[in-house]
Amino acid sequence: MTTQRITVVGLGPGDPDLITIKGMRAIADADIIFVPRSRDGESSLALQIARPWLRPDQQVVELGLVMARDAAKMTPAWQAAAGQIHAALAERAGQGGAARGAYLLLGDPLLFGTFTYIWAELAKDAPHIQIDFIPGVTSVAAAAAASQVVLGATSDRVAIIPAIDNSDADDLRHLVEQFETVVLMKVGRRIGHVIDTLESIGMLENAVFAERVGLPEQRLVRDLRELRGQECSYFSIVIVRKS
């Protein structure tokens, strides 16, 4: 059987200069570029970031993905994306030679990456496809660098979790008690709950907000009270660090 391979490339937080050399090589070597697209009509952010490294002759396949907390709503989109990847690689392999694809996504592939769901579908329906991963600079590392906050030193304990709802205030309180650094990812519309919770446990002054780090619209906020009533991007992080 002709080799069919897909390399999952972490692009980093958004700055094209933060793509690793190995990642750029994988992009350059690919016959087909797969990129996630969150909504119909909205261009792929991963594609925008990687475009300087693409060749004119490369086939680009945009995969429409649904972002929702309900897995039942997302599953059909993951299945469809896996089917598109399988079909595109099979068609390329049918033309002779190896079929090499690269799936591009922000951050690191294995830290809340969209491909993990597609991976599960490919493992069931197309186990012959070889899959490799190239790590990327995480948004957590980029946010810490931009805000100059130490994530961990010596024996510090660090927790990285998705942003909490108001009902999870006790969980966050427990984490702050147990860990020197707590990173809340995918804050978005939950920013109000996060502010209220941090204020209730006396840790609001120890928090920094970072949004769309590495992109032109990057924003850093050290007084989270300024964010009350605002809409924040899905690509936002709050780092809570004990003094």
MOBELKA-V335920 format. One record per residue. N is the residue number from 1. SS is DSSP state (H for helix, E for strand, C for the rest). OMEGA is omega in whole degrees, -180 to 180 (NA if undefined). Layout:
N/SS/OMEGA
N/SS/OMEGA
//
This chain:
1/C/177
2/C/-178
3/C/173
4/E/-174
5/E/173
6/E/177
7/E/-179
8/E/-172
9/E/172
10/E/-176
11/C/-174
12/E/-171
13/C/-180
14/C/178
15/C/-179
16/H/180
17/H/180
18/H/172
19/C/-178
20/C/178
21/H/179
22/H/177
23/H/178
24/H/179
25/H/179
26/H/177
27/H/-178
28/H/-177
29/H/-174
30/C/173
31/C/-176
32/E/177
33/E/177
34/E/179
35/E/176
36/E/176
37/E/-169
38/C/-177
39/C/178
40/C/178
41/C/180
42/C/-177
43/C/-178
44/C/178
45/H/178
46/H/179
47/H/178
48/H/-178
49/H/-174
50/H/-172
51/H/179
52/H/-176
53/H/-177
54/C/175
55/C/179
56/C/-175
57/C/-178
58/C/175
59/E/178
60/E/179
61/E/177
62/E/-177
63/E/-180
64/E/-178
65/C/179
66/C/177
67/C/-179
68/C/-180
69/C/180
70/C/-177
71/H/-179
72/H/179
73/H/-176
74/H/-172
75/H/179
76/H/179
77/H/177
78/H/-180
79/H/179
80/H/179
81/H/178
82/H/178
83/H/178
84/H/179
85/H/-180
86/H/-177
87/H/-178
88/H/179
89/H/180
90/H/179
91/H/179
92/H/179
93/H/179
94/H/178
95/C/179
96/C/180
97/C/-179
98/C/176
99/E/-176
100/E/179
101/E/174
102/E/176
103/E/-175
104/E/178
105/E/-179
106/C/176
107/E/180
108/C/-175
109/C/-171
110/C/172
111/C/-177
112/C/-179
113/C/-179
114/C/-174
115/H/-177
116/H/180
117/H/178
118/H/178
119/H/180
120/H/179
121/H/178
122/H/180
123/H/180
124/H/-169
125/H/-178
126/C/-176
127/C/180
128/C/180
129/C/178
130/E/-176
131/E/176
132/E/180
133/E/173
134/E/-176
135/C/178
136/C/175
137/C/-178
138/C/176
139/H/178
140/H/179
141/H/-179
142/H/179
143/H/178
144/H/180
145/H/-178
146/H/-178
147/H/-180
148/C/176
149/C/178
150/C/178
151/C/-179
152/C/177
153/C/-178
154/C/-175
155/C/179
156/C/175
157/C/-175
158/E/177
159/E/177
160/E/-176
161/E/172
162/E/180
163/C/-174
164/C/169
165/C/-177
166/H/-178
167/H/-178
168/H/-177
169/H/180
170/H/179
171/H/180
172/H/178
173/H/179
174/H/-179
175/H/-180
176/H/178
177/H/-173
178/H/-174
179/C/177
180/C/179
181/E/174
182/E/179
183/E/177
184/E/-179
185/E/176
186/C/-175
187/C/175
188/H/-175
189/H/-179
190/H/-175
191/H/180
192/H/178
193/H/180
194/H/179
195/H/-179
196/H/-178
197/H/180
198/H/179
199/H/-178
200/H/-179
201/C/175
202/C/-177
203/C/-177
204/H/-180
205/H/-178
206/H/-174
207/E/173
208/E/-178
209/E/178
210/E/-176
211/E/176
212/C/-179
213/C/180
214/C/178
215/C/-178
216/C/-178
217/C/179
218/C/179
219/E/175
220/E/180
221/E/-179
222/C/173
223/C/-173
224/H/178
225/H/179
226/H/-175
227/H/-180
228/C/178
229/C/-180
230/C/172
231/C/-179
232/C/-178
233/C/171
234/C/-179
235/C/-180
236/E/-173
237/E/169
238/E/177
239/E/178
240/E/-175
241/E/176
242/C/-179
243/C/NA
//
